[in-house]
Every structure is written in structure tokens, then in C-alpha cells.
Amino acid sequence: MSPDIFLSVGGAMKWLGLALSPLLALPLLLLIWPEPIERAAKWLISRIDAVSGWALGGAIASAIILVGAQLLVVLLRYAFGLSFTWLNEIVVYAFAAMFMLGSASALRDDAHVRVDILRPRFGTRGRNWVELAGIYLFLFPICIRLLAMTEQGLARSWALFEGSRESDGLPLLFLFKTLLPAFAMLMVTQGLSEALKAALRLTGKLEDAPDEAPHGGIHGA
């Protein structure tokens, strides 16, 4: 199959991303003009959270595959002295998929380990401002950079249906490489959802979650 096809698809997806990029400014517009945007923002939040939930299903399936494959690796190696590259690669691929696909739902449910020392020092309003600042200053730029870095290499990998460098490995390296932009895209969209929730809380359109509970979800919808 011609590499030009995948380069064209990649280019089309890039332009689609650029066309949708103004949505990232929606939380800021919501702070300025909440009334006409509130309903659309809550609809968008529910759809993004649902997508992250579907991705979590993929992460759970990957975790099950990981446990089964790793158990098989140990049994074959120590009981029969056998080792297969393709089986070891399943373990690596499943672990990567579990992490990459589950990160967005972890962000949704406030399950990521926080390293900032400022957020706990503020009240609920200050925490929402910190949330917005963190998303716009760190999450969005890093994930967009990841998407830009993987564009050309991923298109070539798909054009070649790139497989393992080992003769007995899996012919699925192109799918493995797809996990990185998928992770970045899921994090960007979930970051948008979290930014919209923070903006809604700052404008009084969404109920603040208790300090001890996860802040995800539309409590005031």
C-alpha cells in the first residue's frame, strides 16, 4: 500500500485537529460569557467523559491480557525452559495500552498523583484556578507537542505495517506506536473536560465537589 495514502490521512487528521483547536478556548469563553455556553459545555463534558470511560474499558482488557501473558511467560520459562519473543511483546504492548488508555479516565476521576504544593493551600475557588492554569500551561502544550512529534513517523509506520524487529515477534509495531498519539489525544480532550468543569464551578454553574471526593463528574448538571 502506498505511503502517500497514510500521509494524506495523517495530513487530513492534522487539519481536522487544527479546525477543532478553538474548542480549547471554550473554558476561557465560559468564564467571560457563561449563560449561552453552559448547556453546550455540559453536553461536551458528558461526551468526553464517556469516551474516556470507553478507553478505560480498553485499559482494563489490556490489564487482563497483561496478567495472563505474564503468567504464561513465567510458567513456560521456569517450568519448561521456553521463551517466545511474541509472548514477551504481548506483555510490553499490554502494559503500554493499560497505561496509555487508562490515563484519561484517571484524570477524569482525579486519580493521578499530584505533585503541586499550591493546590491544597487554596480554597475551592483557588483550586479551580490552579486546575485551569495547570491544564493550559502544562497539559495542553505537552500533549499537543506529542501529537506534532509523532505525525510523520506514525504515517510511515502504518504505510509499512511495521512489525517487530525480531523474526518471531508480533507484526503489530505500528499499532504499538499509535498508542502515544492516542494517549495525547485522550488527555487533551479529557483536559478540556476538566477545564470546562473548573470554569463552570468558578461561574457557579456547577456544584463544587467535597474535598475528599473526586472532582470529576457533572454534579450540578
C-alpha angles and dihedrals in degrees: 000000000000116000088220090072093059092041088053091049090048091049091049091051089049092054090046089053091050090049091052095042094093086070087074088069092056095095090054091049088049090059090054101038110017103161102069094037101045098088094045090047093053091047090051092048092053092049095047092047089051092052090051088051091054090049088051088057088057090049091052091049089049090052091053091049089047094054093046095046094046091050090051091049091054094046094048094045100045100030101039105013092240128139129181125192093211091056093049089050090053088058092051094045093046092049091050092047092049091055099038096046096041099049096082094053089047088056089048092053095041090244098135117107107254118217098179116112096196103063098067091050094064133069122249093281093050091048091055090053090049089050092053093046093049093050095049098039100041118006100048098042095047095047094044088051090052090052092050093048095052099045102094099032093050093051091053092046091054092044089057095036083230115217138185119306088227119083093231096040130110119278089225106093090118089060091047090054090050090065092075098059089039089055092048093049093048091049093049093051094044089046088055089052092050092047090051090050091051091048092048091051091049091053093046093247095115129045116247113245118235114267093247096049129075112268096222123109136053101276093168099041 
